[in-house]
């Protein structure tokens, strides 16, 4: 971190009542206390009217866009694939508690504030997708590569979950604060800009 701080100090303006130093920038990006002494993170940023309004306008607009599953017609054209197994999930309700509009609004908000949106994929006994459960981005503590080359999402069980997690997650011993590994197959992950292609 010393090398980063030194490099930033050479290019940042150091004047003003709250000079922007490399140390302050690193603290702000890490969610530590700002120059005012208050922590800045995605949750506290929503307390600022301009941030809340901006996020609200974008999430409302994106979630209200139509989302359909289409079938290609030959030789050209398309039609709504209302019989497709994912049609109702993407067009009607993502899970028993959320419409697809509420689900997409939640994930878009996560994208704007954290750069990542995560949802656990619930499957039935035949492996078909039956529900999508949004996960708080700050509870996905890290992403690892498995020996098979796929990703594992290390998820911290929150102290109080609003809705149950999918049965595809092995929650044995899933006490609040413990972590579980969610395989890539069971995670719907939308990334924002990503320097490594793994996490936004």
WOCOR-V167665 format. One record per helix or strand of 3 or more residues. SS is the DSSP state (helix for helix, strand for strand). FROM is the first residue (numbers start at 1). LEN is the number of residues. Records with the same first field share a line. If there is no record, write none. Layout:
# WOCOR-V167665
SS->FROM-LEN, FROM-LEN
This chain:
# WOCOR-V167665
helix->2-10, 22-8, 42-4, 49-15, 87-5, 100-15, 137-3, 184-3
strand->70-3, 78-3, 93-3, 116-8, 129-7, 140-6, 151-6, 179-5, 187-5
